Amino acid sequence: MNKVPLTVNGAEKLRAELEELKSVVRPRIIAAIASAREHGDLKENAEYHAAREQQSFAEGRIAEIESKLSNAQIIDVTKVDANGKVVFGATVAIEDMDSEKKVTYQIVGEDEANIKEGRISIGSPIARALIGKQEGDTVIVKAPGGDVEYEIISVEYV
């Protein structure tokens, strides 16, 4: 399987979620199943079925996170020497050449992407257009609504 790029912060969040699932959620679900079993007939016991469904979801998420972490290529952008170029993990401020609207994005892995928090996936059209460019360059992003031209204002590795 291919290595999946992940920032240090993204890996820490996944590890924290994994720890929460294993040490808090899993024991709580096991206790709920045990309590529901004490109520008798399992075929008609809604509490039991709900707890088993929660257990299935939690175990699936644990397996998913463990898989992601085992296949992750964790990149510490603060230690990357990119000579001012846009690379994975970089925080890039860009300006729309038409509307003069300025936005700042950090380029992250697909699992970390959250547009509301200013993190875009490495596979997104904007990120693909920005990779390899540097401050002062102009890029054209092929967006669903047509081509959009941006100027790179700054590139930071934080």
OpenMM code with the backbone's topology and positions (N, CA, C; nanometers):
from openmm import Vec3, app, unit

residues = "MET ASN LYS VAL PRO LEU THR VAL ASN GLY ALA GLU LYS LEU ARG ALA GLU LEU GLU GLU LEU LYS SER VAL VAL ARG PRO ARG ILE ILE ALA ALA ILE ALA SER ALA ARG GLU HIS GLY ASP LEU LYS GLU ASN ALA GLU TYR HIS ALA ALA ARG GLU GLN GLN SER PHE ALA GLU GLY ARG ILE ALA GLU ILE GLU SER LYS LEU SER ASN ALA GLN ILE ILE ASP VAL THR LYS VAL ASP ALA ASN GLY LYS VAL VAL PHE GLY ALA THR VAL ALA ILE GLU ASP MET ASP SER GLU LYS LYS VAL THR TYR GLN ILE VAL GLY GLU ASP GLU ALA ASN ILE LYS GLU GLY ARG ILE SER ILE GLY SER PRO ILE ALA ARG ALA LEU ILE GLY LYS GLN GLU GLY ASP THR VAL ILE VAL LYS ALA PRO GLY GLY ASP VAL GLU TYR GLU ILE ILE SER VAL GLU TYR VAL".split()
positions = [
    Vec3(0.0844, -0.1186, 0.0000),
    Vec3(0.0000, 0.0000, 0.0000),
    Vec3(0.0887, 0.1246, 0.0000),
    Vec3(0.0428, 0.2280, -0.0655),
    Vec3(0.1191, 0.3522, -0.0742),
    Vec3(0.1206, 0.4245, 0.0595),
    Vec3(0.2292, 0.4965, 0.0837),
    Vec3(0.2381, 0.5784, 0.2031),
    Vec3(0.1469, 0.6998, 0.1859),
    Vec3(0.0773, 0.7345, 0.2920),
    Vec3(-0.0145, 0.8470, 0.2906),
    Vec3(0.0524, 0.9627, 0.3641),
    Vec3(0.0663, 1.0802, 0.3000),
    Vec3(0.1299, 1.1919, 0.3692),
    Vec3(0.0415, 1.2444, 0.4816),
    Vec3(0.1061, 1.2767, 0.5933),
    Vec3(0.0352, 1.3240, 0.7105),
    Vec3(0.1257, 1.4243, 0.7824),
    Vec3(0.0695, 1.5349, 0.8266),
    Vec3(0.1494, 1.6301, 0.9029),
    Vec3(0.1672, 1.5777, 1.0448),
    Vec3(0.2624, 1.6323, 1.1168),
    Vec3(0.2865, 1.5916, 1.2552),
    Vec3(0.1604, 1.6169, 1.3384),
    Vec3(0.0973, 1.7318, 1.3184),
    Vec3(-0.0241, 1.7665, 1.3914),
    Vec3(-0.1376, 1.6686, 1.3598),
    Vec3(-0.1513, 1.6318, 1.2340),
    Vec3(-0.2545, 1.5367, 1.1932),
    Vec3(-0.2326, 1.4003, 1.2559),
    Vec3(-0.1072, 1.3558, 1.2614),
    Vec3(-0.0751, 1.2270, 1.3230),
    Vec3(-0.1057, 1.2291, 1.4724),
    Vec3(-0.0750, 1.3417, 1.5387),
    Vec3(-0.1043, 1.3540, 1.6821),
    Vec3(-0.2543, 1.3477, 1.7081),
    Vec3(-0.3337, 1.4126, 1.6225),
    Vec3(-0.4789, 1.4092, 1.6393),
    Vec3(-0.5326, 1.2677, 1.6218),
    Vec3(-0.4803, 1.1950, 1.5220),
    Vec3(-0.5242, 1.0567, 1.5022),
    Vec3(-0.4866, 0.9698, 1.6211),
    Vec3(-0.3648, 0.9876, 1.6737),
    Vec3(-0.3221, 0.9094, 1.7908),
    Vec3(-0.4105, 0.9404, 1.9119),
    Vec3(-0.4461, 1.0676, 1.9300),
    Vec3(-0.5324, 1.1069, 2.0421),
    Vec3(-0.6710, 1.0438, 2.0278),
    Vec3(-0.7244, 1.0450, 1.9056),
    Vec3(-0.8556, 0.9834, 1.8822),
    Vec3(-0.8494, 0.8336, 1.9077),
    Vec3(-0.7412, 0.7689, 1.8643),
    Vec3(-0.7235, 0.6259, 1.8855),
    Vec3(-0.7181, 0.5937, 2.0352),
    Vec3(-0.6427, 0.6724, 2.1094),
    Vec3(-0.6324, 0.6524, 2.2545),
    Vec3(-0.7684, 0.6694, 2.3214),
    Vec3(-0.8437, 0.7709, 2.2801),
    Vec3(-0.9785, 0.7954, 2.3337),
    Vec3(-1.0692, 0.6759, 2.3050),
    Vec3(-1.0656, 0.6261, 2.1828),
    Vec3(-1.1500, 0.5120, 2.1458),
    Vec3(-1.1141, 0.3873, 2.2279),
    Vec3(-0.9848, 0.3627, 2.2456),
    Vec3(-0.9412, 0.2416, 2.3161),
    Vec3(-0.9603, 0.2507, 2.4677),
    Vec3(-0.9347, 0.3675, 2.5260),
    Vec3(-0.9359, 0.3765, 2.6717),
    Vec3(-1.0672, 0.4275, 2.7316),
    Vec3(-1.1495, 0.4960, 2.6527),
    Vec3(-1.2736, 0.5514, 2.7063),
    Vec3(-1.3969, 0.4899, 2.6389),
    Vec3(-1.4021, 0.4982, 2.5066),
    Vec3(-1.5214, 0.4546, 2.4335),
    Vec3(-1.5398, 0.3036, 2.4409),
    Vec3(-1.4340, 0.2283, 2.4127),
    Vec3(-1.4444, 0.0819, 2.4122),
    Vec3(-1.4921, 0.0277, 2.5479),
    Vec3(-1.4313, 0.0674, 2.6620),
    Vec3(-1.4799, 0.0173, 2.7914),
    Vec3(-1.6247, 0.0574, 2.8209),
    Vec3(-1.6643, 0.1792, 2.7798),
    Vec3(-1.8012, 0.2236, 2.8022),
    Vec3(-1.9000, 0.1361, 2.7239),
    Vec3(-1.8653, 0.1012, 2.6011),
    Vec3(-1.9525, 0.0166, 2.5191),
    Vec3(-1.9601, -0.1242, 2.5774),
    Vec3(-1.8465, -0.1769, 2.6229),
    Vec3(-1.8452, -0.3116, 2.6828),
    Vec3(-1.9360, -0.3146, 2.8060),
    Vec3(-1.9297, -0.2094, 2.8867),
    Vec3(-2.0166, -0.2012, 3.0046),
    Vec3(-2.1635, -0.1935, 2.9638),
    Vec3(-2.1941, -0.1205, 2.8574),
    Vec3(-2.3323, -0.1084, 2.8097),
    Vec3(-2.3842, -0.2423, 2.7586),
    Vec3(-2.2985, -0.3181, 2.6908),
    Vec3(-2.3386, -0.4505, 2.6415),
    Vec3(-2.3653, -0.5434, 2.7603),
    Vec3(-2.2768, -0.5418, 2.8577),
    Vec3(-2.2948, -0.6265, 2.9767),
    Vec3(-2.4238, -0.5910, 3.0492),
    Vec3(-2.4515, -0.4622, 3.0624),
    Vec3(-2.5739, -0.4180, 3.1290),
    Vec3(-2.6977, -0.4612, 3.0504),
    Vec3(-2.6925, -0.4486, 2.9195),
    Vec3(-2.8068, -0.4863, 2.8354),
    Vec3(-2.8301, -0.6372, 2.8393),
    Vec3(-2.7235, -0.7163, 2.8498),
    Vec3(-2.7386, -0.8630, 2.8571),
    Vec3(-2.8125, -0.9046, 2.9834),
    Vec3(-2.7942, -0.8285, 3.0885),
    Vec3(-2.8605, -0.8613, 3.2152),
    Vec3(-3.0116, -0.8459, 3.2068),
    Vec3(-3.0595, -0.7750, 3.1078),
    Vec3(-3.2035, -0.7522, 3.0930),
    Vec3(-3.2764, -0.8682, 3.0280),
    Vec3(-3.2051, -0.9727, 2.9913),
    Vec3(-3.2720, -1.0919, 2.9406),
    Vec3(-3.2646, -1.1082, 2.7908),
    Vec3(-3.3769, -1.1465, 2.7311),
    Vec3(-3.3887, -1.1837, 2.5902),
    Vec3(-3.3179, -1.0838, 2.4980),
    Vec3(-3.2124, -1.1314, 2.4305),
    Vec3(-3.1324, -1.0434, 2.3459),
    Vec3(-3.1983, -1.0132, 2.2118),
    Vec3(-3.2898, -1.1007, 2.1657),
    Vec3(-3.3526, -1.0783, 2.0359),
    Vec3(-3.4368, -0.9509, 2.0337),
    Vec3(-3.5001, -0.9208, 2.1441),
    Vec3(-3.5888, -0.8041, 2.1491),
    Vec3(-3.5328, -0.6933, 2.2363),
    Vec3(-3.4034, -0.6957, 2.2603),
    Vec3(-3.3419, -0.5992, 2.3495),
    Vec3(-3.2775, -0.4867, 2.2670),
    Vec3(-3.3447, -0.3736, 2.2584),
    Vec3(-3.2974, -0.2605, 2.1772),
    Vec3(-3.1670, -0.2036, 2.2311),
    Vec3(-3.1521, -0.1997, 2.3628),
    Vec3(-3.0281, -0.1481, 2.4229),
    Vec3(-2.9084, -0.2328, 2.3800),
    Vec3(-2.9274, -0.3629, 2.3798),
    Vec3(-2.8195, -0.4549, 2.3411),
    Vec3(-2.7799, -0.4316, 2.1953),
    Vec3(-2.8793, -0.4236, 2.1076),
    Vec3(-2.8510, -0.4043, 1.9651),
    Vec3(-2.7851, -0.2689, 1.9381),
    Vec3(-2.8273, -0.1662, 2.0108),
    Vec3(-2.7669, -0.0335, 1.9949),
    Vec3(-2.6214, -0.0357, 2.0420),
    Vec3(-2.5960, -0.1016, 2.1528),
    Vec3(-2.4588, -0.1098, 2.2044),
    Vec3(-2.3697, -0.1898, 2.1099),
    Vec3(-2.4228, -0.2972, 2.0534),
    Vec3(-2.3452, -0.3773, 1.9577),
    Vec3(-2.3151, -0.2952, 1.8313),
    Vec3(-2.4092, -0.2134, 1.7898),
    Vec3(-2.3877, -0.1275, 1.6733),
    Vec3(-2.2789, -0.0239, 1.7029),
    Vec3(-2.2831, 0.0336, 1.8222),
    Vec3(-2.1791, 0.1290, 1.8627),
    Vec3(-2.0434, 0.0592, 1.8681),
    Vec3(-2.0419, -0.0629, 1.9173),
    Vec3(-1.9170, -0.1377, 1.9258),
    Vec3(-1.8603, -0.1622, 1.7861),
    Vec3(-1.9458, -0.1985, 1.6938),
    Vec3(-1.9032, -0.2228, 1.5565),
    Vec3(-1.8435, -0.0966, 1.4953),
    Vec3(-1.9088, 0.0170, 1.5169),
    Vec3(-1.8595, 0.1440, 1.4644),
    Vec3(-1.7240, 0.1782, 1.5262),
    Vec3(-1.7134, 0.1662, 1.6592),
    Vec3(-1.5894, 0.2019, 1.7290),
    Vec3(-1.4741, 0.1110, 1.6858),
    Vec3(-1.4986, -0.0187, 1.6754),
    Vec3(-1.3930, -0.1115, 1.6343),
    Vec3(-1.3498, -0.0847, 1.4901),
    Vec3(-1.4450, -0.0492, 1.4053),
    Vec3(-1.4125, -0.0142, 1.2668),
    Vec3(-1.3258, 0.1102, 1.2598),
    Vec3(-1.3592, 0.2094, 1.3414),
    Vec3(-1.2810, 0.3342, 1.3437),
    Vec3(-1.1406, 0.3087, 1.4004),
    Vec3(-1.1296, 0.2244, 1.5026),
    Vec3(-0.9986, 0.1888, 1.5586),
    Vec3(-0.9125, 0.1244, 1.4508),
    Vec3(-0.9695, 0.0290, 1.3782),
    Vec3(-0.8950, -0.0391, 1.2713),
    Vec3(-0.8543, 0.0598, 1.1618),
    Vec3(-0.9446, 0.1517, 1.1281),
    Vec3(-0.9165, 0.2507, 1.0243),
    Vec3(-0.8009, 0.3427, 1.0655),
    Vec3(-0.8034, 0.3911, 1.1891),
    Vec3(-0.6973, 0.4806, 1.2373),
    Vec3(-0.5644, 0.4063, 1.2449),
    Vec3(-0.5657, 0.2834, 1.2967),
    Vec3(-0.4417, 0.2060, 1.3050),
    Vec3(-0.3824, 0.1837, 1.1661),
    Vec3(-0.4675, 0.1580, 1.0683),
    Vec3(-0.4220, 0.1383, 0.9307),
    Vec3(-0.3616, 0.2670, 0.8748),
    Vec3(-0.4299, 0.3794, 0.8979),
    Vec3(-0.3795, 0.5077, 0.8487),
    Vec3(-0.2439, 0.5407, 0.9101),
    Vec3(-0.2310, 0.5183, 1.0405),
    Vec3(-0.1047, 0.5486, 1.1073),
    Vec3(0.0079, 0.4560, 1.0614),
    Vec3(-0.0257, 0.3294, 1.0347),
    Vec3(0.0791, 0.2364, 0.9911),
    Vec3(0.1244, 0.2660, 0.8479),
    Vec3(0.0369, 0.3270, 0.7681),
    Vec3(0.0713, 0.3602, 0.6294),
    Vec3(0.1081, 0.5073, 0.6117),
    Vec3(0.1212, 0.5788, 0.7224),
    Vec3(0.1468, 0.7227, 0.7145),
    Vec3(0.2940, 0.7534, 0.6931),
    Vec3(0.3162, 0.8553, 0.6134),
    Vec3(0.4491, 0.9140, 0.6008),
    Vec3(0.4359, 1.0495, 0.6694),
    Vec3(0.4831, 1.0560, 0.7939),
    Vec3(0.4660, 1.1772, 0.8730),
    Vec3(0.5741, 1.2774, 0.8337),
    Vec3(0.5281, 1.3944, 0.7910),
    Vec3(0.6181, 1.4982, 0.7408),
    Vec3(0.6140, 1.6172, 0.8352),
    Vec3(0.7300, 1.6512, 0.8894),
    Vec3(0.7423, 1.7689, 0.9748),
    Vec3(0.7871, 1.8850, 0.8863),
    Vec3(0.6921, 1.9696, 0.8505),
    Vec3(0.7186, 2.0775, 0.7544),
    Vec3(0.8184, 2.1789, 0.8094),
    Vec3(0.8316, 2.1882, 0.9423),
    Vec3(0.9263, 2.2841, 1.0001),
    Vec3(1.0706, 2.2413, 0.9751),
    Vec3(1.0912, 2.1140, 0.9416),
    Vec3(1.2264, 2.0635, 0.9171),
    Vec3(1.2559, 2.0424, 0.7690),
    Vec3(1.1608, 2.0795, 0.6835),
    Vec3(1.1784, 2.0630, 0.5390),
    Vec3(1.2481, 2.1864, 0.4830),
    Vec3(1.3513, 2.1643, 0.4017),
    Vec3(1.4205, 2.2755, 0.3367),
    Vec3(1.3696, 2.2833, 0.1929),
    Vec3(1.2672, 2.3668, 0.1723),
    Vec3(1.2026, 2.3729, 0.0412),
    Vec3(1.2427, 2.4975, -0.0380),
    Vec3(1.3317, 2.5785, 0.0149),
    Vec3(1.3782, 2.6986, -0.0543),
    Vec3(1.2646, 2.7891, -0.1000),
    Vec3(1.1647, 2.8062, -0.0168),
    Vec3(1.0561, 2.8982, -0.0488),
    Vec3(0.9495, 2.8428, -0.1411),
    Vec3(0.9616, 2.7166, -0.1809),
    Vec3(0.8608, 2.6566, -0.2697),
    Vec3(0.7445, 2.6004, -0.1879),
    Vec3(0.6293, 2.5917, -0.2514),
    Vec3(0.5119, 2.5339, -0.1880),
    Vec3(0.5276, 2.3819, -0.1902),
    Vec3(0.5248, 2.3225, -0.0705),
    Vec3(0.5352, 2.1772, -0.0563),
    Vec3(0.4260, 2.1300, 0.0391),
    Vec3(0.4139, 1.9987, 0.0537),
    Vec3(0.3176, 1.9420, 0.1475),
    Vec3(0.3432, 1.9986, 0.2869),
    Vec3(0.2383, 2.0448, 0.3520),
    Vec3(0.2488, 2.0986, 0.4864),
    Vec3(0.2693, 2.2484, 0.4925),
    Vec3(0.3042, 2.3097, 0.3803),
    Vec3(0.3287, 2.4543, 0.3782),
    Vec3(0.1975, 2.5303, 0.3970),
    Vec3(0.2095, 2.6481, 0.4574),
    Vec3(0.0957, 2.7384, 0.4718),
    Vec3(0.1145, 2.8485, 0.3676),
    Vec3(0.0158, 2.8620, 0.2798),
    Vec3(0.0279, 2.9507, 0.1648),
    Vec3(-0.0818, 3.0566, 0.1674),
    Vec3(-0.0415, 3.1824, 0.1566),
    Vec3(-0.1377, 3.2919, 0.1440),
    Vec3(-0.1470, 3.3257, -0.0045),
    Vec3(-0.2707, 3.3257, -0.0557),
    Vec3(-0.2910, 3.3550, -0.1981),
    Vec3(-0.3973, 3.4635, -0.2136),
    Vec3(-0.3924, 3.5298, -0.3284),
    Vec3(-0.4893, 3.6351, -0.3581),
    Vec3(-0.5517, 3.6071, -0.4934),
    Vec3(-0.6850, 3.6098, -0.4970),
    Vec3(-0.7585, 3.5947, -0.6219),
    Vec3(-0.7342, 3.7212, -0.7039),
    Vec3(-0.6812, 3.7060, -0.8254),
    Vec3(-0.6439, 3.8205, -0.9075),
    Vec3(-0.7659, 3.9021, -0.9524),
    Vec3(-0.8834, 3.8393, -0.9645),
    Vec3(-1.0031, 3.9116, -1.0078),
    Vec3(-1.0707, 3.9849, -0.8917),
    Vec3(-1.0987, 3.9132, -0.7841),
    Vec3(-1.1737, 3.9719, -0.6725),
    Vec3(-1.0844, 4.0347, -0.5664),
    Vec3(-0.9529, 4.0117, -0.5754),
    Vec3(-0.8551, 4.0601, -0.4785),
    Vec3(-0.8809, 4.0048, -0.3385),
    Vec3(-0.9541, 3.8939, -0.3307),
    Vec3(-0.9815, 3.8277, -0.2034),
    Vec3(-0.8589, 3.7455, -0.1640),
    Vec3(-0.8163, 3.7622, -0.0383),
    Vec3(-0.6989, 3.6898, 0.0105),
    Vec3(-0.7430, 3.5764, 0.1026),
    Vec3(-0.6804, 3.4608, 0.0855),
    Vec3(-0.7061, 3.3456, 0.1720),
    Vec3(-0.5736, 3.2772, 0.2044),
    Vec3(-0.5725, 3.2061, 0.3163),
    Vec3(-0.4539, 3.1328, 0.3574),
    Vec3(-0.4926, 2.9871, 0.3769),
    Vec3(-0.4151, 2.8970, 0.3177),
    Vec3(-0.4399, 2.7540, 0.3286),
    Vec3(-0.3131, 2.6817, 0.3715),
    Vec3(-0.3320, 2.5750, 0.4475),
    Vec3(-0.2224, 2.4823, 0.4729),
    Vec3(-0.2526, 2.3591, 0.3894),
    Vec3(-0.1516, 2.3086, 0.3195),
    Vec3(-0.1686, 2.1910, 0.2350),
    Vec3(-0.1401, 2.0670, 0.3193),
    Vec3(-0.2421, 1.9830, 0.3352),
    Vec3(-0.2338, 1.8668, 0.4235),
    Vec3(-0.2816, 1.7411, 0.3516),
    Vec3(-0.2767, 1.6286, 0.4221),
    Vec3(-0.3265, 1.5023, 0.3679),
    Vec3(-0.4781, 1.5031, 0.3599),
    Vec3(-0.5324, 1.4086, 0.2851),
    Vec3(-0.6770, 1.4044, 0.2640),
    Vec3(-0.7554, 1.3892, 0.3938),
    Vec3(-0.7009, 1.3132, 0.4901),
    Vec3(-0.7719, 1.2913, 0.6160),
    Vec3(-0.7732, 1.4135, 0.7056),
    Vec3(-0.6815, 1.5050, 0.6854),
    Vec3(-0.6709, 1.6245, 0.7698),
    Vec3(-0.7455, 1.7437, 0.7121),
    Vec3(-0.7814, 1.7375, 0.5867),
    Vec3(-0.8403, 1.8524, 0.5181),
    Vec3(-0.9685, 1.8992, 0.5865),
    Vec3(-0.9787, 2.0311, 0.6029),
    Vec3(-1.0977, 2.0935, 0.6593),
    Vec3(-1.0967, 2.2386, 0.6116),
    Vec3(-1.1763, 2.2672, 0.5124),
    Vec3(-1.1743, 2.3989, 0.4487),
    Vec3(-1.2095, 2.5100, 0.5482),
    Vec3(-1.2964, 2.4816, 0.6442),
    Vec3(-1.3353, 2.5825, 0.7432),
    Vec3(-1.2179, 2.6218, 0.8311),
    Vec3(-1.1217, 2.5306, 0.8489),
    Vec3(-1.0035, 2.5581, 0.9300),
    Vec3(-0.8833, 2.5967, 0.8437),
    Vec3(-0.9066, 2.6135, 0.7132),
    Vec3(-0.8000, 2.6576, 0.6237),
    Vec3(-0.7010, 2.5487, 0.5858),
    Vec3(-0.7430, 2.4232, 0.5928),
    Vec3(-0.6552, 2.3119, 0.5544),
    Vec3(-0.7154, 2.2442, 0.4308),
    Vec3(-0.6368, 2.2433, 0.3221),
    Vec3(-0.6853, 2.1819, 0.1992),
    Vec3(-0.6044, 2.0569, 0.1670),
    Vec3(-0.6690, 1.9627, 0.1031),
    Vec3(-0.6065, 1.8360, 0.0672),
    Vec3(-0.5019, 1.8543, -0.0419),
    Vec3(-0.3960, 1.7759, -0.0306),
    Vec3(-0.2891, 1.7764, -0.1311),
    Vec3(-0.3446, 1.7423, -0.2696),
    Vec3(-0.4571, 1.6720, -0.2738),
    Vec3(-0.5173, 1.6323, -0.4010),
    Vec3(-0.6160, 1.7324, -0.4577),
    Vec3(-0.6410, 1.8420, -0.3858),
    Vec3(-0.7377, 1.9411, -0.4336),
    Vec3(-0.6796, 2.0191, -0.5516),
    Vec3(-0.7661, 2.0728, -0.6378),
    Vec3(-0.7167, 2.1490, -0.7535),
    Vec3(-0.6268, 2.2672, -0.7145),
    Vec3(-0.6607, 2.3375, -0.6073),
    Vec3(-0.5786, 2.4520, -0.5660),
    Vec3(-0.4405, 2.4046, -0.5225),
    Vec3(-0.4365, 2.3006, -0.4379),
    Vec3(-0.3077, 2.2498, -0.3886),
    Vec3(-0.2216, 2.1977, -0.5030),
    Vec3(-0.2820, 2.1256, -0.5947),
    Vec3(-0.2053, 2.0716, -0.7089),
    Vec3(-0.1454, 2.1849, -0.7920),
    Vec3(-0.2197, 2.2947, -0.8054),
    Vec3(-0.1681, 2.4082, -0.8828),
    Vec3(-0.0559, 2.4795, -0.8073),
    Vec3(-0.0627, 2.4814, -0.6754),
    Vec3(0.0352, 2.5547, -0.5952),
    Vec3(0.1670, 2.4801, -0.5744),
    Vec3(0.1623, 2.3481, -0.5691),
    Vec3(0.2825, 2.2684, -0.5385),
    Vec3(0.3953, 2.3027, -0.6359),
    Vec3(0.5117, 2.3303, -0.5790),
    Vec3(0.6305, 2.3601, -0.6597),
    Vec3(0.6478, 2.5073, -0.6940),
    Vec3(0.5450, 2.5866, -0.6715),
    Vec3(0.5544, 2.7306, -0.7007),
    Vec3(0.6127, 2.8023, -0.5791),
    Vec3(0.6393, 2.9324, -0.5929),
    Vec3(0.6930, 3.0093, -0.4803),
    Vec3(0.6301, 3.1474, -0.4753),
    Vec3(0.6659, 3.2209, -0.3705),
    Vec3(0.6112, 3.3538, -0.3479),
    Vec3(0.6284, 3.4411, -0.4721),
    Vec3(0.5201, 3.5108, -0.5101),
    Vec3(0.5244, 3.5986, -0.6264),
    Vec3(0.4757, 3.5325, -0.7545),
    Vec3(0.4719, 3.3985, -0.7563),
    Vec3(0.4243, 3.3275, -0.8758),
    Vec3(0.2733, 3.3425, -0.8902),
    Vec3(0.2283, 3.3311, -1.0137),
    Vec3(0.0863, 3.3318, -1.0438),
    Vec3(0.0485, 3.1915, -1.0894),
    Vec3(-0.0639, 3.1411, -1.0364),
    Vec3(-0.1102, 3.0071, -1.0744),
    Vec3(-0.2527, 3.0156, -1.1254),
    Vec3(-0.2852, 2.9261, -1.2149),
    Vec3(-0.4217, 2.9172, -1.2664),
    Vec3(-0.4801, 2.7859, -1.2181),
    Vec3(-0.5915, 2.7958, -1.1455),
    Vec3(-0.6584, 2.6785, -1.0902),
    Vec3(-0.7778, 2.6459, -1.1774),
    Vec3(-0.7828, 2.5212, -1.2227),
    Vec3(-0.8964, 2.4757, -1.3027),
    Vec3(-1.0083, 2.4367, -1.2057),
    Vec3(-1.0987, 2.5297, -1.1799),
    Vec3(-1.2095, 2.5094, -1.0869),
    Vec3(-1.3347, 2.4709, -1.1653),
    Vec3(-1.4330, 2.4087, -1.0978),
    Vec3(-1.5571, 2.3710, -1.1670),
    Vec3(-1.6262, 2.4884, -1.2348),
    Vec3(-1.6144, 2.6091, -1.1776),
    Vec3(-1.6786, 2.7267, -1.2355),
    Vec3(-1.5930, 2.7975, -1.3382),
    Vec3(-1.4802, 2.7386, -1.3753),
    Vec3(-1.3896, 2.8010, -1.4712),
    Vec3(-1.2540, 2.8262, -1.4085),
    Vec3(-1.1612, 2.8733, -1.4893),
    Vec3(-1.0258, 2.8978, -1.4416),
    Vec3(-1.0221, 3.0196, -1.3481),
    Vec3(-0.9454, 3.0055, -1.2393),
    Vec3(-0.9281, 3.1144, -1.1437),
    Vec3(-0.7783, 3.1395, -1.1306),
    Vec3(-0.7395, 3.2663, -1.1374),
    Vec3(-0.5976, 3.3021, -1.1297),
    Vec3(-0.5664, 3.3565, -0.9904),
    Vec3(-0.4613, 3.2996, -0.9298),
    Vec3(-0.4177, 3.3414, -0.7964),
    Vec3(-0.2720, 3.3838, -0.8009),
    Vec3(-0.2369, 3.4770, -0.7115),
    Vec3(-0.0971, 3.5130, -0.6912),
    Vec3(-0.0579, 3.4643, -0.5527),
    Vec3(0.0600, 3.4032, -0.5423),
    Vec3(0.1084, 3.3557, -0.4137),
    Vec3(0.1710, 3.4733, -0.3402),
    Vec3(0.1144, 3.5079, -0.2255),
    Vec3(0.1620, 3.6210, -0.1458),
    Vec3(0.2746, 3.5776, -0.0524),
    Vec3(0.2555, 3.4638, 0.0143),
    Vec3(0.3600, 3.4167, 0.1052),
    Vec3(0.3544, 3.2650, 0.1197),
    Vec3(0.4689, 3.2077, 0.1568),
    Vec3(0.4802, 3.0640, 0.1824),
    Vec3(0.5510, 3.0490, 0.3158),
    Vec3(0.4873, 2.9792, 0.4100),
    Vec3(0.5462, 2.9586, 0.5420),
    Vec3(0.5492, 2.8102, 0.5738),
    Vec3(0.6465, 2.7719, 0.6554),
    Vec3(0.6595, 2.6323, 0.6985),
    Vec3(0.6452, 2.6285, 0.8498),
    Vec3(0.5217, 2.6297, 0.8960),
    Vec3(0.4947, 2.6309, 1.0409),
    Vec3(0.4244, 2.5059, 1.0864),
] * unit.nanometer
topology = app.Topology()
chain = topology.addChain("A")
for resn in residues:
    res = topology.addResidue(resn, chain)
    for name in ("N", "CA", "C"):
        topology.addAtom(name, app.Element.getBySymbol(name[0]), res)
